[in-house]
């Protein structure tokens, strides 16, 4: 049988979960802080949502529109997970009409330097040399090193719980 040029995908087992001091489910810090962090942010959609929210608070529909391959069920589950981990905060801004925004907490905003470094690393090592880097996904202002702005003036900056 001929060998395929397609790389074989390897399944990586998930990081073991435990309850932290606040009772939240998450990776055990007894493993390693880096592995614990990867357990919280280490999926494509979690990182994409965090990246989107680095621009400021967003409505569910705005996040959904920003990622064409993301479906509502996955977005909802991912936002709930990130909220449970203390990375994202859900805020009701209006009851008539009902309106909710999602924003990064202080903990979530702390991911900006890591997101910046991941982007730089990906550009250097993963993008083929022939790719026009100006045509890749636009960088968030936070990824570019600017301070985050509030997308919605009615939402106050979020602090750690």
C-alpha positions in Angstrom: 0.0 0.0 0.0 1.5 3.4 -1.0 2.5 5.8 1.8 0.3 9.0 2.2 1.9 12.4 2.3 -0.8 13.5 4.7 0.5 13.7 8.3 -1.1 11.3 10.8 -3.2 13.0 13.5 -2.2 11.9 17.0 -4.8 11.9 19.8 -3.5 13.7 22.9 -5.2 12.6 26.1 -7.0 15.4 28.1 -5.4 16.9 31.2 -6.8 15.3 34.3 -9.5 17.4 35.9 -10.1 18.1 39.6 -11.9 20.7 41.7 -9.9 23.7 42.7 -10.3 25.7 46.0 -13.4 27.5 44.6 -15.0 24.2 43.6 -14.7 24.9 39.8 -13.8 22.0 37.6 -10.4 22.5 35.9 -7.0 21.0 35.4 -5.2 20.1 38.6 -2.6 22.6 39.5 -0.7 19.8 41.2 0.3 18.6 37.7 2.0 21.8 36.5 0.8 25.4 36.2 1.5 25.4 32.4 -0.5 22.2 31.9 -3.3 23.6 34.0 -3.3 26.8 31.8 -3.4 24.7 28.7 -6.3 22.7 30.1 -8.3 25.9 30.4 -7.4 27.7 27.2 -6.0 24.9 25.0 -8.7 24.3 22.4 -9.1 26.0 19.1 -12.5 27.6 20.0 -11.5 28.7 23.5 -8.5 30.5 22.1 -10.6 32.0 19.2 -13.2 33.3 21.7 -10.6 34.7 24.0 -8.9 36.4 21.1 -12.2 37.9 20.0 -13.0 39.2 23.5 -9.6 40.8 23.8 -11.1 43.5 21.6 -13.7 44.2 24.3 -17.2 42.9 25.4 -19.2 41.1 22.6 -22.7 39.8 22.2 -23.2 36.1 21.5 -24.2 36.9 17.9 -21.1 39.0 17.3 -18.8 36.2 18.5 -20.7 33.7 16.4 -20.5 35.9 13.2 -16.7 36.4 13.7 -16.0 32.6 13.3 -17.9 31.2 10.4 -17.0 27.5 11.3 -18.2 28.0 14.9 -21.8 26.8 15.6 -24.1 28.2 18.3 -24.0 25.0 20.4 -20.2 24.9 20.6 -20.1 28.6 21.3 -22.6 28.3 24.1 -20.7 25.4 25.7 -17.3 27.1 25.3 -18.6 30.3 26.9 -20.1 28.4 29.8 -16.8 26.6 30.3 -14.7 29.8 30.2 -17.2 31.5 32.5 -16.9 28.6 35.0 -13.1 28.9 34.9 -13.3 32.6 35.7 -11.9 33.7 32.3 -15.1 35.2 30.9 -18.0 37.0 32.6 -21.5 37.1 31.2 -23.4 40.4 31.9 -27.1 41.2 31.2 -27.1 44.7 29.9 -30.8 45.0 29.1 -33.9 43.0 29.9 -36.1 44.7 27.2 -35.0 43.7 24.7 -32.9 41.0 26.5 -29.3 41.6 25.8 -26.2 39.8 27.2 -22.5 40.6 26.6 -19.5 38.5 27.3 -16.2 40.0 28.4 -12.9 38.9 29.7 -12.4 39.1 33.4 -9.1 40.4 34.8 -7.9 36.8 34.6 -8.9 36.6 30.9 -7.2 39.9 30.1 -4.1 38.5 31.7 -3.9 36.1 28.7 -3.1 39.0 26.3 0.7 38.6 26.4 0.4 34.8 26.0 -1.9 35.3 23.0 0.5 37.8 21.5 3.4 35.3 21.8 1.3 32.4 20.4 0.4 34.5 17.4 4.1 35.5 16.8 5.2 31.9 17.2 2.5 30.6 14.8 3.5 33.3 12.2 7.2 32.3 12.5 7.0 28.5 12.6 3.6 27.4 11.2 2.7 29.7 8.3 4.4 28.7 5.1 7.0 31.3 3.9 4.8 31.8 0.8 1.8 33.1 2.8 1.1 36.8 2.5 1.1 37.6 6.2 -1.0 40.7 5.6 -3.9 38.4 4.5 -3.9 36.4 7.7 -6.6 37.0 10.4 -6.4 40.6 11.7 -4.6 41.1 15.0 -6.6 42.2 18.0 -5.4 45.6 19.3 -4.3 43.8 22.5 -2.3 41.3 20.4 -0.6 44.3 18.8 0.3 45.6 22.2 -2.4 48.2 22.6 -4.7 48.5 25.7 -8.1 46.9 25.3 -11.1 49.2 24.6 -14.6 48.7 25.8 -16.8 47.8 22.8 -19.9 48.7 24.8 -19.9 51.9 26.9 -22.7 50.6 29.1 -20.4 47.7 30.4 -18.0 48.5 33.2 -14.5 47.0 33.3 -14.6 43.6 34.9 -12.5 42.7 37.9 -11.5 39.4 39.4 -14.2 37.7 41.5 
